[in-house]
Amino acid sequence: MLKLEKTFIFFNLLFLLSAVIGEVLCFHAVPKIFPLLYALAFIGAIILGIKSNFNFPRYGWIILSILVGIKIGLEWIAFIAFGAICLLLFSKKKIQEKDKMLFTLSVLIAIILPLIPAFYGIVPILEPQKRFEPLAISYVLSGYSLALAISIYPSLTLLVLGIIISAISTFRIVALLVLLAYVYSTYPKLNKKALVIGGIGVIVAFLLRGMAEPSYNFIQGALCRPAFTYLVYERIFHITMPWGKLLILPTLIPGYKVASFFGTNVRYTYTIYGQPAFDFGVLGLLEGLILGVAIREARGVKWAHAFLLSILTVFIEIGLDVPKLTTIFLLAFISKAFVMKNER
């Protein structure tokens, strides 16, 4: 395993530790043994996938991308087919051309997306309740686009832009994404100035969230929030075991469906172990193996590997769904396509 991959595993274990401690301190509950064992087994499956020598067929990633979203409908299948064709055409270009095109497109998208909710007056730092508006998700998508751009060409300017967007939107995930992308893409030649700025940015993101929502503080973000997400995973875990209930994959935005189990109409996060457990039960551990293989195969293209690890790290708390799994599989596909092109 590469050091960056070990870092991702460390973040998984750190989240579990924070969640377990938070469950005791914030909710005065005792962590249940079987959900914890499943989470640890899932992490172990990812490690096995990374260390395995299994050579996944190139187009197998496209097939997986279609299969995970097949319950959503023909529109999703058509979208994946169109995306795969674009990627194939894109892979025929020279490496430098591909990187420049993707970087430019990512930056443009990252700049345009936050303007959409801002145009409609959705500025969460001024009106915190508006962070739950559907259009507010544009801020988060902008963060993903910036993380992709930084993974291709690490930039202190883009890192600062991500922190600003995180502050305006009060979405701490944006600051985390851009910092993780910067770290994963520049390691081992880390820029100390960028790390300091990124670290301060993440702290500011937590503090601004607290100012925008007084009931939310740093301790809640560090312990109680992971513990709450883990409790959501724990409770639904017992409903869907042993073979799963196919709860997440048939829904494009499953956070609302997960929250409905608790009688609310907001979005709930459910951990990276939640989706495989809820959908496939014990067999969901095989998904961990597949994720590990995807991480290993993405090594062929540095920016794809860095971006994949960045998004997977934030998915530890958020959880997986169809768009996220599709992104992971397509990154593995494009890495393999690029490597095969270079070998010719």
N, C-alpha and C positions, 0 to 999 in steps of 0.2 A: 504493500500500500504506500502511496505517496504521502508526504507530510500534510498536504492540503486535505487529502481524504481522511487522514487521521484527525485533522482539525474538525471536520464535519462530524465525525463520530463523537469527538469530545463534546461538541455542542449538543448532540443528542443526549448524552449522558448528563451534561450540565442541566439541560432542561428537565430531565426526569428528576434529578436531585432537587432542583428548585421547586418543582411541582409537588413532590412528596413532602418537603419541608413546609411549603406553603399550605398544603392540605391540612397539616397538623396545626400550624400557627394561625392561619387565617380562618379555617373552617372547622377546627377542632374535630377533625375526622381522622380515622385510621386508614391508611392506604390499603386497598384490597390486593391480595396476593396474585390472583390470576391475571387481572389486567396488567399488573406490573411485570409479571413473567412474560406475557405476550409482547409487551413493548420491548423488553430486553431481547427476546427471541427475534423480533423484527429487526432490531439493530444488528444482531448476530447474522441474520440472513443477508443483510446489505453487505456486511463484511465478507461473507462467503462469496457473494456475487462479484465483489471487487477482486477478490483473490483467485476466482475461478479462471479456468482456461477456456470456458465455453465461448465459442465464436458464434454470436447471434447472426442469423442471415440479415443481409442489408435491408431487404424489403420486409423482413419480419417486423421491423419497427413501424412501418406504415400500416401493416395489418393490425398490430396491437393498437395503434392510434385510432383505427376505425372501430375495432372491437370494443374498446372502453366506452366509446360514445354511441354505440349502435342503438341503445335504448332511447337516446334523445331524439333520433329520427333521421330521415334521409338528408335533411339540411346539413347536419353535422358531417355525414359521410361525404357529401358533395364538397363541403368546405375543406375537409382533410385531403380529398383527391386533388382539389385545386391547389392547395398548399404544397402537396408533394410534387406536382408538376412544376410549380414555380421554383421549388428547391432544386429539382433536377436541372432545370434550365440555368439556374443561378450557379450550380456547382461546375458548370462547363467553363465559366470564366476563370481568368487567372486569379491567383491567391490575393494579390494586392488589390485588384479591381473589386473582388468580392468583399474584402474587408472595408474598403473605402465606401462602397455603395451601402453596405449594411450599417456602417457607422453613421453616415450622413442621414439615412432614413430614420434610424433610431433617435438621433438628436432632434430631428424635425418633429417626429411624433411626440417626443418627450416635452418639447416646447409648446406644441399645439394643444395637447390634451388638457393641461391645467386651465387653459384659457376658456374652455367650454363651460365648466361649472362656474368659473369666475364671472363670465358674461351673464349668467343667470342669477348672479348674486349669491352663489353658494361658496362662501369663504368661512370655513369652520373656525378659524382663529378669532373671528369677529362674532360669529353665531354658532357656538359649539353643536347645537342640536342639528345643524344642517350637514354634519359629517355623516349622518345616516341617510341622507338623500341618495337616490340611485345614481345621480350624476356625479356625486362625490367620488365614486370609484375611479373616475378619470385621473384623479391625483395619484392613486395607487398604481394605475396602469402606466402613468408617466414615470413613476419610480422604477418599474420593471424595464421600461424602454431605456432609461438612463443607465441602469445596471448593465444592460446589454452593450450600450455604447462604451461604457467604462471598461467592460471586459475586453473589448476589441482594442481600444486605445485609451489606456488609463490617463485620466485628466483631472487635475486638481480643480479646474474651473467647473467641470461637470459634477464633481463631488460637492462643491459648494452650492451649485444650483439645486442638487438633490436635497441638501439640508434646508435650503430656503423653501422649497416646495413642501418638505416635511413640516416646517414651522407653520406655513400658511394653512396647510390642510389639517394639522394636528395628527397626521398619520405617522406614527413612529416607524412603521415598516419601511417608509420611503428612505429615511436616514439610514436604517439598518441595511437596506438593499444596496445603496450606493457605496457604503463603507465596506461591506462584505465583498462586493464586486471589485473594489479597488485593492483590497488585501489579497484576495484570491488571484487576481490577474497580475499583481506586481511581485508576489512572493518568489524568491527570497529577498529581492532588492526593494525592500519597503522604504517608502519616503516618510521619515519621522514627522515632518511638518504636516503631511497629509493625514497621518494617523492621529495626530493631536487635534487637527481640525475636525476630522471625522468623529473622533471620540467625543469632543465637546458638542458636536452637532447632535449626536445620539442622546447625550444628557439633556441638551436643550429641548429636544423633541419630547422627552419624558416630562420635563418641567412645564413646557407649554401646554401639554395635554392636561397637566394638573391645574394650570391656571385657567384653561378653557373650561375645565370640568372639576370644580373644587373637591368633589368626592373622590377624585382619582389622584393618587400621589405616587411618589417614586417607589415606595415599598410595595404598593399594589401592583405596579408594573413589573417589579423584579420577582415577587413571590406570589402575591394573591392572584394576579392575572394568569400565570402559568398553571397555578393550582386549580383555578376555576375551569380552565380549558381541559385540564386533566380529569377533573371531576365529571365533566360532560362526557368525555371518552369512557370513563369508568362506568357510568350509569347505563349508557347505551350498549356498552360491551356486553353486559349481562343479558340484555334483551335480544341481542343478535347471535350470540354463541349457541351451538358450536359451529354451525355451517353458514352463518351470515344470512342477511335478509335483503341483499341488494338495495341498500338504503341510499347510497350516495351517487353512484354512477348514473342512474336514470334521470338525475336532476342537474341542470346546468349550474345553478347557484344553490348548492345544498345546505348552506349555512342557515337559511330560513327553515328548511325542513327539520334540521337538527334542533333548532330552537323551539319548534312546535312541540317537541316531546316535553318541553318544560313550560309550555303554556305562554310563550312570548312570540312576538312577530318581528324580532330583530334577527341579525345574523350571529350565529354562534360558531366559534372555532372549535376544533375537535381533535387536534394533534395529527401528526403524520401516521400514527399507528391506527387512527380511528377508521379511515376509509377502508383499508384492507380488512379490518376486524368486522366492521359493520356490513360490508358487502359479501365477504367470502369466509368469514370466521377463521377457523384454524388454517384453511387453505390460503388465506391471505398472506401467510408467511412466504409463500412462493413469490408474491409481488415484491417482497423485500429483496429476494435473489435477483429479480429482473431489474430493480432499481440499481443494485450493485453492479450488474453487468453494464447498464447504461452509463454509469459513472466511469467505469473502466474504458468503455469504447469511446467516450467523449474525449479521452486523453489525446486523441489524434489531432485535435484542433484546440489550441491553447485557450482561445476566447470561449469556445463552447464548453470546455471543461470548467473554466472559471465561472461562467454564467450559470451552468448547471448546479455547481456546488453552492453558489450564492442563493439561488432560488430555493434549492432543497433545504438550506439552512433556515430560511424564514418559514418554509412549509412545516418545519418541526412542530411549531405551535399552531399554525393556521389549519393544516390538514391538506389532504390531496382531493382533487376532483377531476372531472374529465378534461377541462382546459389545461390544468397543471400537468396531468399525466401525459397528455398529448404533447405539450411543450417538451417534456423530458424525453419522450420517445423520438420526437423529431430532431432534437439536438443530437441524440445518439446516431440517428439516421444520417444527418447532414455531416457529422464528423466522419462517419464511415465512407460516405460518398466522396468527401474531400480527400481522404487518405487514399482511396482507390484511384482517384483521378491523378494524384501525385505519383503513384506507383507505376502508372502507365508510361 
